[in-house]
């Protein structure tokens, strides 16, 4: 039986995801980063056991000493580059603490100023080093963080028995970063997404943190890290689609009741088509980046993470806005086609009228 005062051992993985551009040519980035002089270990293109459409490029770099709620961050940070323009940084924080201290660690790690500052500086340096390997480089302000506590054991307990001994209330306190007592309803909600493959392992997934007991957790970490990156991309894509819809609305208002030149109307249509295409391409790249159909456990794990992070809702919102943008584009294209047809009709009428006038003048001159 594990009590709140007993020490739990493990590693807290702090994932910070950022976007650096429209896309990353990973082969070109690999060539450029090998000469950057900051890489501690060789780059890896086959992480974990997941089936990637294009495996992320991973490297490890030296990290500055950072104190986090009395725990020291390991001097190595893992950087993962995704071909759809995202970068994820994984900081590792070894811990040996009781449940109350882990709740404090959970609260302090989220949005930690020193970690965020290091991540921004590191990503900015990587972006400069990659150069034209990044398509349309732009380091966005938004950062998405996620914590994964990989528990190795506790005094008098090991493996999944550690979590069972902790008790549901303490587990919920760690995941929700809450040192006070939570209601039974909140505890049930927090622990509603739990997956396990063998009796000795388990993963409890919440919206901002997860507790994992697994002697080989890398594949689980890969999936949870990707889910966090996916959440970041959906949020940024949602902002991009909102801006595109505002632009489309302004275009409609500007064209309503106005007589625009052919060039202006064509530019409006092209600009809207570009916005629509960029958003659709990014959505497809995110959706198709990771396939887990061949591994049922990882598929269940991803579904649990997706449900807790509301990825399905973000996806539905994205699809609805893409359909709205497509509808507006079709309306503008139809309107432009109608104006072109109307203009051609007037040209034909004018040519016929000119022919009639010319024939009448010739007749009167005889």
C-alpha positions as CSV (number, residue, x, y, z in Angstrom):
1,X,0.0,0.0,0.0
2,X,1.4,3.4,-1.0
3,X,0.6,6.3,1.3
4,X,0.8,10.0,0.4
5,X,4.0,10.4,2.4
6,X,5.8,7.6,0.6
7,X,8.1,8.5,-2.2
8,X,7.3,7.7,-5.8
9,X,10.1,7.4,-8.4
10,X,10.1,8.2,-12.1
11,X,10.6,10.8,-14.8
12,X,8.3,13.7,-15.7
13,X,8.4,14.4,-19.5
14,X,7.4,18.0,-20.2
15,X,6.4,18.4,-23.9
16,X,6.3,21.9,-25.4
17,X,5.0,22.1,-29.0
18,X,5.5,25.1,-31.3
19,X,5.0,25.8,-35.0
20,X,7.8,27.2,-37.1
21,X,6.4,27.3,-40.6
22,X,4.1,25.9,-43.3
23,X,6.2,22.7,-43.8
24,X,9.7,21.3,-43.1
25,X,11.8,19.4,-45.7
26,X,13.1,16.9,-43.2
27,X,15.9,15.5,-45.5
28,X,17.2,19.0,-46.1
29,X,16.8,19.9,-42.4
30,X,18.8,16.8,-41.4
31,X,21.7,17.8,-43.7
32,X,21.7,21.4,-42.4
33,X,21.4,20.4,-38.7
34,X,24.3,18.0,-38.9
35,X,26.6,20.9,-39.3
36,X,25.0,23.1,-36.7
37,X,27.4,22.1,-34.0
38,X,24.8,21.7,-31.3
39,X,23.7,18.1,-31.8
40,X,24.7,15.8,-28.9
41,X,23.5,12.5,-30.4
42,X,22.9,11.4,-34.0
43,X,19.6,12.3,-35.5
44,X,17.0,9.6,-35.6
45,X,14.3,9.0,-38.2
46,X,12.5,6.0,-36.8
47,X,11.3,6.8,-33.3
48,X,9.1,4.4,-31.3
49,X,6.9,1.7,-32.9
50,X,4.3,4.0,-34.5
51,X,3.6,3.9,-38.3
52,X,4.5,7.4,-39.5
53,X,3.7,8.7,-43.0
54,X,6.9,10.7,-42.6
55,X,8.8,9.9,-39.4
56,X,9.7,13.0,-37.4
57,X,13.4,14.0,-37.3
58,X,14.7,13.8,-33.7
59,X,17.9,15.1,-32.1
60,X,19.1,15.7,-28.6
61,X,20.7,18.9,-27.5
62,X,22.4,20.1,-24.3
63,X,20.0,21.9,-22.0
64,X,20.8,24.5,-19.3
65,X,20.4,23.7,-15.6
66,X,16.8,24.5,-14.7
67,X,15.2,24.0,-11.3
68,X,11.5,23.0,-11.4
69,X,9.7,22.8,-8.0
70,X,12.9,21.5,-6.3
71,X,13.7,19.1,-9.1
72,X,16.5,19.5,-11.7
73,X,15.8,19.2,-15.4
74,X,18.1,16.7,-17.1
75,X,20.9,18.3,-19.2
76,X,19.5,16.9,-22.4
77,X,16.4,18.0,-24.3
78,X,14.9,16.0,-27.2
79,X,13.8,17.9,-30.2
80,X,11.3,16.4,-32.7
81,X,10.7,18.1,-36.1
82,X,7.5,17.2,-38.0
83,X,7.2,17.7,-41.7
84,X,4.0,19.7,-41.4
85,X,6.0,22.6,-39.7
86,X,5.8,21.7,-36.0
87,X,8.6,21.3,-33.4
88,X,8.2,19.5,-30.1
89,X,10.7,19.7,-27.3
90,X,10.8,17.1,-24.5
91,X,12.4,18.0,-21.2
92,X,12.9,15.2,-18.7
93,X,12.6,15.8,-14.9
94,X,13.6,12.9,-12.7
95,X,11.6,12.8,-9.5
96,X,11.5,11.0,-6.2
97,X,8.6,12.6,-4.3
98,X,5.3,12.0,-2.5
99,X,1.9,12.5,-4.1
100,X,1.6,16.1,-2.8
101,X,5.0,17.1,-4.2
102,X,4.1,15.6,-7.6
103,X,0.9,17.7,-7.6
104,X,3.1,20.7,-7.0
105,X,5.5,19.6,-9.8
106,X,2.5,19.2,-12.1
107,X,1.3,22.7,-11.3
108,X,4.8,24.3,-11.6
109,X,5.8,22.5,-14.8
110,X,2.8,23.9,-16.9
111,X,3.9,27.1,-18.5
112,X,7.2,27.3,-16.5
113,X,8.9,30.5,-17.5
114,X,12.4,29.2,-17.7
115,X,11.4,26.2,-19.8
116,X,9.3,28.3,-22.1
117,X,12.2,30.8,-22.5
118,X,14.6,28.0,-23.3
119,X,12.2,26.4,-25.8
120,X,11.6,29.7,-27.6
121,X,15.4,30.4,-27.9
122,X,16.2,26.9,-29.0
123,X,13.5,26.8,-31.6
124,X,14.5,30.3,-32.9
125,X,18.1,29.0,-33.3
126,X,17.0,25.8,-35.0
127,X,14.8,27.8,-37.4
128,X,17.8,30.0,-38.4
129,X,20.0,26.8,-38.9
130,X,17.4,25.1,-41.1
131,X,17.0,28.1,-43.3
132,X,15.2,27.3,-46.6
133,X,14.4,23.8,-45.3
134,X,11.4,25.5,-43.8
135,X,8.6,26.5,-46.2
136,X,7.2,30.0,-45.2
137,X,9.1,30.2,-41.9
138,X,7.1,31.9,-39.1
139,X,7.6,31.0,-35.4
140,X,4.1,31.3,-33.9
141,X,3.6,32.6,-30.4
142,X,1.4,29.8,-29.3
143,X,2.9,27.0,-27.2
144,X,1.0,23.8,-26.3
145,X,2.4,21.9,-23.3
146,X,1.7,18.4,-21.9
147,X,3.1,16.4,-19.0
148,X,3.7,12.7,-18.8
149,X,4.7,11.2,-15.5
150,X,6.4,7.8,-16.2
151,X,6.3,6.1,-12.8
152,X,8.9,3.4,-12.1
153,X,7.9,2.4,-8.6
154,X,7.5,3.4,-5.0
155,X,8.5,2.3,-1.5
156,X,6.9,-1.1,-1.1
157,X,5.3,-1.2,-4.5
158,X,6.3,-1.6,-8.2
159,X,4.8,-1.3,-11.6
160,X,1.0,-0.8,-11.9
161,X,0.7,-1.6,-8.1
162,X,2.2,1.8,-7.5
163,X,-0.8,3.6,-9.0
164,X,-3.3,1.2,-7.3
165,X,-1.6,1.9,-4.0
166,X,-1.7,5.7,-4.5
167,X,-5.5,5.7,-4.8
168,X,-7.7,7.5,-7.3
169,X,-7.9,10.8,-5.4
170,X,-4.2,11.2,-5.3
171,X,-3.8,10.3,-9.0
172,X,-6.4,12.8,-9.9
173,X,-4.7,15.5,-7.8
174,X,-1.4,14.9,-9.7
175,X,-3.1,15.0,-13.1
176,X,-5.2,18.0,-12.3
177,X,-2.3,19.8,-10.5
178,X,-4.5,20.1,-7.4
179,X,-3.1,19.8,-3.9
180,X,-6.6,20.1,-2.3
181,X,-9.3,17.6,-2.2
182,X,-11.3,17.0,-5.4
183,X,-14.9,15.9,-5.5
184,X,-15.8,12.3,-6.5
185,X,-17.3,13.5,-9.7
186,X,-14.0,15.3,-10.6
187,X,-12.0,12.3,-9.7
188,X,-14.2,10.0,-11.9
189,X,-13.9,12.4,-14.8
190,X,-10.1,12.7,-14.4
191,X,-9.6,8.9,-14.4
192,X,-12.2,8.1,-17.1
193,X,-9.5,7.5,-19.8
194,X,-7.3,4.6,-18.8
195,X,-5.7,2.0,-21.0
196,X,-3.6,-1.0,-20.3
197,X,-1.9,-3.7,-22.3
198,X,-0.5,-6.1,-19.6
199,X,-1.2,-6.4,-15.9
200,X,2.1,-4.7,-15.1
201,X,1.4,-1.5,-17.1
202,X,-1.2,1.2,-17.4
203,X,-1.7,4.7,-18.6
204,X,-4.1,7.2,-17.1
205,X,-4.7,10.1,-19.5
206,X,-6.1,13.5,-18.7
207,X,-6.4,16.7,-20.8
208,X,-3.2,18.2,-19.5
209,X,-1.2,15.4,-18.1
210,X,-0.9,11.6,-18.0
211,X,0.5,9.0,-15.6
212,X,2.2,6.0,-17.3
213,X,3.6,2.8,-15.8
214,X,5.5,0.9,-18.5
215,X,9.0,-0.6,-18.5
216,X,9.3,0.4,-22.2
217,X,7.3,3.7,-22.5
218,X,8.8,5.2,-25.6
219,X,6.0,4.3,-28.0
220,X,3.4,5.6,-25.5
221,X,5.4,8.8,-25.2
222,X,5.6,9.2,-29.0
223,X,1.8,8.9,-29.3
224,X,1.1,11.3,-26.4
225,X,3.7,13.8,-27.8
226,X,2.1,13.7,-31.2
227,X,-1.4,14.2,-29.8
228,X,-0.1,17.3,-28.1
229,X,1.4,18.5,-31.4
230,X,-1.8,17.8,-33.1
231,X,-3.8,19.8,-30.6
232,X,-1.4,22.8,-31.2
233,X,-1.9,22.5,-35.0
234,X,-5.7,22.3,-34.7
235,X,-5.7,25.4,-32.5
236,X,-3.5,27.3,-34.9
237,X,-5.4,26.0,-37.9
238,X,-8.6,27.2,-36.2
239,X,-7.2,30.7,-35.8
240,X,-6.0,30.6,-39.4
241,X,-9.5,29.5,-40.6
242,X,-11.1,32.3,-38.6
243,X,-8.8,34.8,-40.2
244,X,-9.6,33.3,-43.6
245,X,-13.3,33.5,-43.0
246,X,-13.0,37.1,-41.9
247,X,-11.1,37.9,-45.1
248,X,-13.7,36.1,-47.2
249,X,-16.5,38.1,-45.4
250,X,-14.7,41.4,-46.1
251,X,-14.3,40.4,-49.7
252,X,-18.0,39.6,-50.0
253,X,-18.9,43.0,-48.4
254,X,-16.5,44.8,-50.7
255,X,-17.8,43.2,-53.8
256,X,-21.5,43.6,-52.8
257,X,-23.0,46.4,-54.8
258,X,-19.6,47.4,-56.2
259,X,-18.3,47.1,-59.7
260,X,-14.8,45.8,-59.5
261,X,-12.4,45.4,-62.4
262,X,-11.5,42.0,-63.7
263,X,-8.1,42.1,-62.2
264,X,-9.4,43.0,-58.7
265,X,-12.1,40.3,-58.8
266,X,-9.6,37.7,-60.0
267,X,-7.1,38.7,-57.2
268,X,-9.9,38.3,-54.6
269,X,-10.7,34.9,-55.9
270,X,-7.0,33.8,-56.0
271,X,-6.3,35.1,-52.5
272,X,-9.3,33.2,-51.1
273,X,-8.3,30.0,-53.0
274,X,-4.8,30.3,-51.6
275,X,-6.2,30.6,-48.0
276,X,-8.4,27.6,-48.6
277,X,-5.7,25.5,-50.1
278,X,-3.2,26.2,-47.3
279,X,-5.7,25.3,-44.6
280,X,-6.8,22.1,-46.4
281,X,-3.2,20.9,-47.0
282,X,-2.3,21.5,-43.4
283,X,-5.4,19.6,-42.2
284,X,-4.6,16.6,-44.4
285,X,-0.9,16.5,-43.3
286,X,-2.0,16.5,-39.6
287,X,-4.7,13.9,-40.1
288,X,-2.4,11.5,-42.1
289,X,0.8,11.9,-40.1
290,X,0.3,9.0,-37.8
291,X,-1.4,5.7,-38.5
292,X,-2.0,3.2,-35.6
293,X,-4.3,0.7,-37.2
294,X,-1.6,-2.1,-36.9
295,X,-1.1,-1.7,-33.2
296,X,-4.4,-2.0,-31.2
297,X,-2.9,-0.8,-27.9
298,X,-1.4,2.3,-29.4
299,X,-4.7,2.9,-31.3
300,X,-6.6,2.7,-28.0
301,X,-4.1,5.0,-26.4
302,X,-4.4,7.6,-29.1
303,X,-8.2,7.4,-29.0
304,X,-8.1,8.0,-25.3
305,X,-5.7,11.0,-25.7
306,X,-7.8,12.3,-28.5
307,X,-11.0,12.1,-26.4
308,X,-9.4,13.9,-23.4
309,X,-7.8,16.6,-25.6
310,X,-11.1,17.0,-27.6
311,X,-9.2,16.4,-30.9
312,X,-12.4,15.0,-32.5
313,X,-14.2,18.2,-31.7
314,X,-11.4,20.3,-33.1
315,X,-11.4,18.2,-36.3
316,X,-15.2,18.6,-36.7
317,X,-14.8,22.4,-36.3
318,X,-12.0,22.5,-38.8
319,X,-14.0,20.5,-41.4
320,X,-17.0,22.8,-40.9
321,X,-15.0,25.9,-41.4
322,X,-13.2,24.4,-44.4
323,X,-16.7,23.6,-45.9
324,X,-17.8,27.2,-45.2
325,X,-14.7,28.6,-46.8
326,X,-15.2,26.3,-49.8
327,X,-18.8,27.5,-50.1
328,X,-17.8,31.1,-50.0
329,X,-15.2,30.5,-52.7
330,X,-17.8,28.7,-54.9
331,X,-20.2,31.7,-54.5
332,X,-17.5,34.2,-55.4
333,X,-16.5,32.0,-58.4
334,X,-20.1,31.7,-59.5
335,X,-20.6,35.5,-59.1
336,X,-17.5,36.2,-61.1
337,X,-18.7,33.7,-63.8
338,X,-22.1,35.4,-63.9
339,X,-20.5,38.8,-64.3
340,X,-18.3,37.6,-67.0
341,X,-21.3,36.0,-68.8
342,X,-23.3,39.2,-68.4
343,X,-20.4,41.2,-69.8
344,X,-20.1,38.9,-72.8
345,X,-23.8,39.2,-73.4
346,X,-23.5,43.0,-73.4
347,X,-20.5,42.8,-75.8
348,X,-22.5,40.6,-78.1
349,X,-25.5,43.0,-78.0
350,X,-23.1,45.9,-78.7
351,X,-21.6,44.1,-81.7
352,X,-25.0,43.2,-83.1
353,X,-26.1,46.8,-82.6
354,X,-23.0,48.1,-84.3
355,X,-23.5,45.7,-87.2
356,X,-27.1,46.9,-87.5
357,X,-26.0,50.6,-87.4
358,X,-23.2,50.0,-89.9
359,X,-25.6,48.2,-92.3
360,X,-28.2,51.0,-91.9
361,X,-25.6,53.7,-92.7
362,X,-24.5,51.8,-95.8
363,X,-28.1,51.4,-96.9
364,X,-28.9,55.2,-96.4
365,X,-25.7,56.2,-98.3
366,X,-26.8,54.4,-101.5
